[in-house]
Amino acid sequence: MSELVREIVEIAAFVVDDEENPQLTVEAEGLAATAGWTNVRLEAHIYIDPPEDGFQDFDLVGDRPAEAAADALTPVEAAWEGPLEDWLIGVRIHAIDNMVEEEVFELDDQDDADSEAA
């Protein structure tokens, strides 16, 4: 059974710009509670309606070893790639002890002011 890893250490999110099919790539490094975790991956949250804040949520999960393993924080990493949604501003990755956000597109205050003036 899959479980959240202990902590997110670092994330990166970027767009592979293909005019017809832009792709979002998300990478995460974290710490698992013990050695021996397998099948570590990012699982995207599924939305019926796009989230109001424009952030795609992910869980960094993996499979804990069946045999008892040493209680030592162990580095793990995972990546996810999928279609770039038109509502996406950034990504948010969850673990047991923390969550980390990263903007993919920075909101430009000048663009917001221009659109309000029109």
ChimeraX commands (.cxc) that place a marker at each C-alpha (Angstrom):
marker #1 position 0.00,0.00,0.00 radius 0.5
marker #1 position 1.32,3.42,-0.92 radius 0.5
marker #1 position 2.06,6.07,1.68 radius 0.5
marker #1 position 3.21,9.68,1.69 radius 0.5
marker #1 position 6.94,10.09,2.17 radius 0.5
marker #1 position 8.15,11.95,5.26 radius 0.5
marker #1 position 9.34,15.27,3.78 radius 0.5
marker #1 position 9.74,17.23,0.56 radius 0.5
marker #1 position 13.27,18.58,0.14 radius 0.5
marker #1 position 13.20,20.23,-3.28 radius 0.5
marker #1 position 10.91,20.53,-6.30 radius 0.5
marker #1 position 11.16,21.81,-9.84 radius 0.5
marker #1 position 8.40,22.40,-12.36 radius 0.5
marker #1 position 8.80,23.54,-15.94 radius 0.5
marker #1 position 7.07,23.53,-19.29 radius 0.5
marker #1 position 8.42,21.68,-22.31 radius 0.5
marker #1 position 7.15,24.10,-24.95 radius 0.5
marker #1 position 5.72,22.25,-27.90 radius 0.5
marker #1 position 3.33,24.52,-29.81 radius 0.5
marker #1 position 0.76,21.77,-30.36 radius 0.5
marker #1 position 1.10,19.87,-27.06 radius 0.5
marker #1 position 2.92,21.75,-24.28 radius 0.5
marker #1 position 3.88,19.40,-21.43 radius 0.5
marker #1 position 4.32,20.07,-17.74 radius 0.5
marker #1 position 7.24,18.30,-16.07 radius 0.5
marker #1 position 7.41,18.11,-12.27 radius 0.5
marker #1 position 10.36,16.70,-10.32 radius 0.5
marker #1 position 10.57,16.16,-6.57 radius 0.5
marker #1 position 13.22,15.10,-4.09 radius 0.5
marker #1 position 12.19,13.97,-0.65 radius 0.5
marker #1 position 13.03,11.87,2.38 radius 0.5
marker #1 position 11.39,8.55,3.22 radius 0.5
marker #1 position 11.17,7.43,6.86 radius 0.5
marker #1 position 13.18,4.25,6.29 radius 0.5
marker #1 position 15.43,2.64,3.71 radius 0.5
marker #1 position 14.00,0.38,1.02 radius 0.5
marker #1 position 11.03,2.33,-0.32 radius 0.5
marker #1 position 9.99,1.31,-3.84 radius 0.5
marker #1 position 7.70,2.63,-6.56 radius 0.5
marker #1 position 8.23,6.25,-5.43 radius 0.5
marker #1 position 6.13,8.54,-7.60 radius 0.5
marker #1 position 4.17,11.77,-7.86 radius 0.5
marker #1 position 0.41,11.26,-7.89 radius 0.5
marker #1 position -1.56,14.17,-9.31 radius 0.5
marker #1 position -4.80,15.16,-7.59 radius 0.5
marker #1 position -7.78,14.85,-9.92 radius 0.5
marker #1 position -10.14,17.82,-10.12 radius 0.5
marker #1 position -13.74,18.03,-11.30 radius 0.5
marker #1 position -13.36,21.82,-11.56 radius 0.5
marker #1 position -9.99,23.58,-11.85 radius 0.5
marker #1 position -8.69,24.76,-8.46 radius 0.5
marker #1 position -9.38,28.43,-7.77 radius 0.5
marker #1 position -5.74,29.15,-6.87 radius 0.5
marker #1 position -4.41,27.63,-10.12 radius 0.5
marker #1 position -2.12,25.16,-8.34 radius 0.5
marker #1 position -2.00,21.49,-9.32 radius 0.5
marker #1 position -1.56,19.35,-6.21 radius 0.5
marker #1 position 0.58,16.21,-6.11 radius 0.5
marker #1 position 1.39,13.66,-3.40 radius 0.5
marker #1 position 4.91,12.24,-3.20 radius 0.5
marker #1 position 4.19,8.60,-2.36 radius 0.5
marker #1 position 5.86,5.23,-2.37 radius 0.5
marker #1 position 5.65,1.70,-1.04 radius 0.5
marker #1 position 7.17,1.08,2.39 radius 0.5
marker #1 position 9.36,-2.06,2.55 radius 0.5
marker #1 position 7.56,-5.20,3.74 radius 0.5
marker #1 position 10.48,-6.17,5.97 radius 0.5
marker #1 position 11.46,-3.93,8.86 radius 0.5
marker #1 position 14.15,-1.51,7.73 radius 0.5
marker #1 position 16.48,0.84,9.57 radius 0.5
marker #1 position 14.79,4.01,10.80 radius 0.5
marker #1 position 16.92,6.45,8.84 radius 0.5
marker #1 position 15.71,9.22,6.58 radius 0.5
marker #1 position 16.49,8.04,3.05 radius 0.5
marker #1 position 16.54,10.24,-0.08 radius 0.5
marker #1 position 13.92,9.45,-2.73 radius 0.5
marker #1 position 12.97,11.16,-5.98 radius 0.5
marker #1 position 10.19,11.06,-8.54 radius 0.5
marker #1 position 9.06,12.85,-11.69 radius 0.5
marker #1 position 5.74,13.36,-13.46 radius 0.5
marker #1 position 4.98,14.55,-16.97 radius 0.5
marker #1 position 1.61,15.37,-18.45 radius 0.5
marker #1 position -0.37,17.90,-20.46 radius 0.5
marker #1 position -0.18,21.55,-19.47 radius 0.5
marker #1 position -3.61,22.69,-18.31 radius 0.5
marker #1 position -4.65,26.20,-19.40 radius 0.5
marker #1 position -5.56,27.15,-15.79 radius 0.5
marker #1 position -2.22,26.14,-14.27 radius 0.5
marker #1 position -0.14,28.72,-12.40 radius 0.5
marker #1 position 1.99,26.41,-10.25 radius 0.5
marker #1 position 2.35,23.09,-8.48 radius 0.5
marker #1 position 2.07,22.03,-4.84 radius 0.5
marker #1 position 3.60,18.78,-3.57 radius 0.5
marker #1 position 2.55,17.16,-0.29 radius 0.5
marker #1 position 4.40,14.90,2.18 radius 0.5
marker #1 position 3.69,13.96,5.80 radius 0.5
marker #1 position 5.66,16.79,7.41 radius 0.5
marker #1 position 5.45,19.54,4.80 radius 0.5
marker #1 position 4.31,20.72,1.41 radius 0.5
marker #1 position 6.19,22.83,-1.10 radius 0.5
marker #1 position 4.82,25.12,-3.81 radius 0.5
marker #1 position 6.46,26.39,-6.96 radius 0.5
marker #1 position 5.06,28.83,-9.48 radius 0.5
marker #1 position 5.40,27.74,-13.08 radius 0.5
marker #1 position 4.14,31.06,-14.40 radius 0.5
marker #1 position 4.69,34.25,-12.45 radius 0.5
marker #1 position 1.74,36.58,-12.36 radius 0.5
marker #1 position 2.73,39.98,-13.67 radius 0.5
marker #1 position 1.12,42.83,-11.73 radius 0.5
marker #1 position 1.48,45.10,-14.76 radius 0.5
marker #1 position -0.60,42.74,-16.92 radius 0.5
marker #1 position -3.28,42.66,-14.22 radius 0.5
marker #1 position -3.38,46.47,-14.08 radius 0.5
marker #1 position -3.64,46.68,-17.88 radius 0.5
marker #1 position -6.53,44.20,-18.02 radius 0.5
marker #1 position -8.43,46.08,-15.29 radius 0.5
marker #1 position -8.01,49.39,-17.12 radius 0.5
marker #1 position -9.46,48.01,-20.36 radius 0.5
marker link #1:1,2 radius 0.2
marker link #1:2,3 radius 0.2
marker link #1:3,4 radius 0.2
marker link #1:4,5 radius 0.2
marker link #1:5,6 radius 0.2
marker link #1:6,7 radius 0.2
marker link #1:7,8 radius 0.2
marker link #1:8,9 radius 0.2
marker link #1:9,10 radius 0.2
marker link #1:10,11 radius 0.2
marker link #1:11,12 radius 0.2
marker link #1:12,13 radius 0.2
marker link #1:13,14 radius 0.2
marker link #1:14,15 radius 0.2
marker link #1:15,16 radius 0.2
marker link #1:16,17 radius 0.2
marker link #1:17,18 radius 0.2
marker link #1:18,19 radius 0.2
marker link #1:19,20 radius 0.2
marker link #1:20,21 radius 0.2
marker link #1:21,22 radius 0.2
marker link #1:22,23 radius 0.2
marker link #1:23,24 radius 0.2
marker link #1:24,25 radius 0.2
marker link #1:25,26 radius 0.2
marker link #1:26,27 radius 0.2
marker link #1:27,28 radius 0.2
marker link #1:28,29 radius 0.2
marker link #1:29,30 radius 0.2
marker link #1:30,31 radius 0.2
marker link #1:31,32 radius 0.2
marker link #1:32,33 radius 0.2
marker link #1:33,34 radius 0.2
marker link #1:34,35 radius 0.2
marker link #1:35,36 radius 0.2
marker link #1:36,37 radius 0.2
marker link #1:37,38 radius 0.2
marker link #1:38,39 radius 0.2
marker link #1:39,40 radius 0.2
marker link #1:40,41 radius 0.2
marker link #1:41,42 radius 0.2
marker link #1:42,43 radius 0.2
marker link #1:43,44 radius 0.2
marker link #1:44,45 radius 0.2
marker link #1:45,46 radius 0.2
marker link #1:46,47 radius 0.2
marker link #1:47,48 radius 0.2
marker link #1:48,49 radius 0.2
marker link #1:49,50 radius 0.2
marker link #1:50,51 radius 0.2
marker link #1:51,52 radius 0.2
marker link #1:52,53 radius 0.2
marker link #1:53,54 radius 0.2
marker link #1:54,55 radius 0.2
marker link #1:55,56 radius 0.2
marker link #1:56,57 radius 0.2
marker link #1:57,58 radius 0.2
marker link #1:58,59 radius 0.2
marker link #1:59,60 radius 0.2
marker link #1:60,61 radius 0.2
marker link #1:61,62 radius 0.2
marker link #1:62,63 radius 0.2
marker link #1:63,64 radius 0.2
marker link #1:64,65 radius 0.2
marker link #1:65,66 radius 0.2
marker link #1:66,67 radius 0.2
marker link #1:67,68 radius 0.2
marker link #1:68,69 radius 0.2
marker link #1:69,70 radius 0.2
marker link #1:70,71 radius 0.2
marker link #1:71,72 radius 0.2
marker link #1:72,73 radius 0.2
marker link #1:73,74 radius 0.2
marker link #1:74,75 radius 0.2
marker link #1:75,76 radius 0.2
marker link #1:76,77 radius 0.2
marker link #1:77,78 radius 0.2
marker link #1:78,79 radius 0.2
marker link #1:79,80 radius 0.2
marker link #1:80,81 radius 0.2
marker link #1:81,82 radius 0.2
marker link #1:82,83 radius 0.2
marker link #1:83,84 radius 0.2
marker link #1:84,85 radius 0.2
marker link #1:85,86 radius 0.2
marker link #1:86,87 radius 0.2
marker link #1:87,88 radius 0.2
marker link #1:88,89 radius 0.2
marker link #1:89,90 radius 0.2
marker link #1:90,91 radius 0.2
marker link #1:91,92 radius 0.2
marker link #1:92,93 radius 0.2
marker link #1:93,94 radius 0.2
marker link #1:94,95 radius 0.2
marker link #1:95,96 radius 0.2
marker link #1:96,97 radius 0.2
marker link #1:97,98 radius 0.2
marker link #1:98,99 radius 0.2
marker link #1:99,100 radius 0.2
marker link #1:100,101 radius 0.2
marker link #1:101,102 radius 0.2
marker link #1:102,103 radius 0.2
marker link #1:103,104 radius 0.2
marker link #1:104,105 radius 0.2
marker link #1:105,106 radius 0.2
marker link #1:106,107 radius 0.2
marker link #1:107,108 radius 0.2
marker link #1:108,109 radius 0.2
marker link #1:109,110 radius 0.2
marker link #1:110,111 radius 0.2
marker link #1:111,112 radius 0.2
marker link #1:112,113 radius 0.2
marker link #1:113,114 radius 0.2
marker link #1:114,115 radius 0.2
marker link #1:115,116 radius 0.2
marker link #1:116,117 radius 0.2
marker link #1:117,118 radius 0.2
view
